[in-house]
């Protein structure tokens, strides 16, 4: 639960604030990577960058165990849906 709270805070307040909370390095790397990707892609789908990046980043964190699940690591799948 604590890691979920860090992800949500990081997505809303920004990665700099989250680093002050001393989360593991893979968490800040995950947040930075996914948030940047969402901010890049969101306008193409007519979505606002915020709060969309917060929702997508937290969902990806929950579904993939911060990108460390087998499905995420092996198939780059962050949302648990295998096509």
BELUR-V35809 format. One record per residue. PHI is phi in degrees with one decimal (* if undefined). Layout:
phi:PHI
phi:PHI
This chain:
phi:*
phi:-61.5
phi:-66.2
phi:-63.2
phi:-61.8
phi:-63.3
phi:-62.6
phi:-66.4
phi:-61.0
phi:-64.2
phi:-68.9
phi:-86.0
phi:-87.6
phi:105.7
phi:-59.3
phi:-64.0
phi:-63.8
phi:-65.0
phi:-61.9
phi:-66.7
phi:-85.8
phi:55.1
phi:-80.9
phi:-59.2
phi:-58.5
phi:-65.6
phi:-69.8
phi:-64.6
phi:-63.5
phi:-62.5
phi:-60.5
phi:-60.6
phi:-67.2
phi:-68.5
phi:-60.6
phi:-64.0
phi:-64.6
phi:-64.5
phi:-63.6
phi:-73.5
phi:-87.3
phi:-51.0
phi:-61.8
phi:-64.4
phi:-104.6
phi:73.0
phi:-104.1
phi:-74.5
phi:-61.1
phi:-113.3
phi:-91.1
phi:-54.8
phi:-63.5
phi:-66.3
phi:-67.3
phi:-68.1
phi:-63.8
phi:-67.6
phi:-66.1
phi:-62.8
phi:-63.7
phi:-66.6
phi:-69.7
phi:-113.4
phi:59.3
phi:62.2
phi:78.9
phi:-103.7
phi:-69.3
phi:-60.9
phi:-62.1
phi:-71.9
phi:-69.7
phi:-86.6
phi:-118.9
phi:55.6
phi:-106.3
phi:-94.2
phi:-117.2
phi:72.0
phi:-111.0
phi:-100.5
phi:-89.6
